[in-house]
Amino acid sequence: MPTSTKVAPHGGYERSDASPRGLLYFALLMAAILAAASFSLLWLFKYFQKADNPGSFVAAPFATERPMPPPPRIQPNPGADLQDYYQSQQKLLNSYGWIDRQNGIVRLPLDRAMELLLERGLPTRPAHTPETGTASHKGNAPTNNAKSRGSAR
């Protein structure tokens, strides 16, 4: 079903063709523009080629030496650097050594430090009793708080 009910005034088709002379002029104009652009680009490329290579010149005395960039520098092999760092940290974690010999501070392997922590417990602060205000020293041994909570009920 047609969407428009209007009838074309000239019978519904074009009575004349496109002008061949106009098409020829248009094609020639486009070809001339394309040729001019191509030749101008060729001339420009040759000009820049001569400008980049001006002939014989004396090189600067330090032209072969490249100065180091300021830090931080790019890593040439970050994977190997990360592996070396990981191994050094693992060596520190799994070895004995002095941190401060004068104060008696040592470095223990991580597993041994956890075993000692389980054996000795964490250090605690002395608890103050409300009646006397004095501290009662219970030591560093771990306490079983479940028993004391159960008896308070």
N, C-alpha and C positions, 0 to 999 in steps of 0.2 A: 504494500500500500504506500503510495507516495506521501511524503511529509509536507510538500508544498503544492498548493493548488494553482499557483500562478503559472502562466504559460509564457515562454520566452517570446519577445516581440519579433525576432527575426527568424523564427522557425525552429529554434532549438539547436542550431549548429553554427559553426563559424563559416562565413562566406569566403574569406580569403586566407591564403597560407602566409607563413612567415616570410619575410623578405630575404632571399638568398644573399643579396648584396650586404645587408645589415649583419647577417650571420658571418659572412666572410670578413668584414671589417672587425667584428668582435674577436674572431679567432686570430686574425693578424695582430691585433692589439695585445691580446694575451700572450702570444708567442714573442712579441717584441719585449714585453715586460719581463718575461721569463729569461730571455736571452740577456737582457741588460742586467738583471739581478745575478745571473750566473757569471758573466764576465767581470762584474764589479767584485764579486766574492773571490774569484780567482786572483784578480789583481791584489786584493786585500791580503790573501793568504801569502802570496809571494812577497809582499811588502813586509809582513810580520816575520817571515822566514829570514829575510835579510837583516832585519833589526835584531833578531835573536842571536845571530851569528855575525857579528860585525867584522870578522876577519881576524888578523893577528893582533893579539893583545898580550900584555904582560900580566901573568897571574899574580895574585896577592901572595905574599910570602907564607901566610898561614892558611892558604886555601885548602890544603890537604888535611890539616888537623881540624877536627870538629870539637868545639868546646862542649864540656859536659853540661847538661841542663841542670837547673837548680833542683834541690831535693824537694819533694820526694820523687825518686826516679821510678820509671816503669820496671817491673820485674820481668826479666827475660823468660823465666820458667816458674810461674806462680805455683804450679802443682808440686814441683820438687821443693820449693821453699816452704810450702805448707807441710809437706811430709817431714822435712828436717825439723821444723818447729814442733810438730806433734811428737816426734821421737825425743827431742830434748826435754819437752814437758813430761813425757812418760818416764824418762830417766830420773828427773827430779822427784816425781811422785813415788817412785819405787826404789829409792835409795836413802841411805842414812847420810847425815852431814850436819855440820855446825852452821847455825844461822848467826848466833851471837855467843861466842865462846866465853866471854867475860861474865855474862849473865846466865850462862848455862841453858841457852835455848837451842834445841836441836831440831833437825828435820827427820821425820820417821816415814817409812813407807806407809801408804794410805791404809792398807789392810792391818798392819800392826797397830796403827793409831786407833782404828776402830775397835780392835780387840782390847786394847788398854782402856778405852772409854767404857766398854761394857764391863770390864773387871772392876774399875775404880769408880765409875759413875761421874757425873758432872759436879763441879764444885758448887756449893750452895752458900747463900748468905746466912748468917746467924739470925734466928727468929727472936724477936723481942716478946717477952711475956707481958701482958697488959697490967698485972698486979705490981711487979717490981720494976719493970722497965729494963731489966738486965737481959743480956743475950744468953741463950742456951745453945751450947755447941753440940751438934749432933754428928759432925764429921761429914765426910764426902761419900759415905756408903749410900747406895740407893735404898730408898724406903719403899715399903709396900703400903701405899695409901689406901688400898681397897679395904684392908683390915681396920684401919682407923676410921674410915667412913662408915663401915658396917656397924661398929660399936657405938657410934654416935646416935644411931637411930633408936 
